[in-house]
Amino acid sequence: MSLVLACNSKNEIKTVDAKSFKVEIADPDVQLIDVRANDLYLDGHIPGAINIALESPDFLSQIETLDKKSTVAVYCRGGRQSREAAEKLSAAGFNVVELDGGILSWDGEIVK
């Protein structure tokens, strides 16, 4: 299991492997976010994920609609965009779990 923690004033970013990510997102209170472009999301995503593309000009206003009391789990294709999104989410007051290696490391179900 891979685990990396980065802290700001009170919120953390937890980076975990696919096995641990499955455990994290099994919690019904966790908000699962795919930060890839919409066309990639439509090609296949983790069940239950909503698409808030990091590249969207209104990314910050879209994440403000999320519940700050619940953890946000994020992923992208390979990990770079989810790291950037996790940092923005954490700075906005969210506790974040990030999938290390992105959807490329995911060995679970994918839906279209």
Helices and strands as residue ranges (DSSP letters): E 3-7, E 12-16, H 18-25, E 31-34, H 38-43, E 50-51, H 59-63, E 72-75, H 80-91, E 96-99, G 102-105
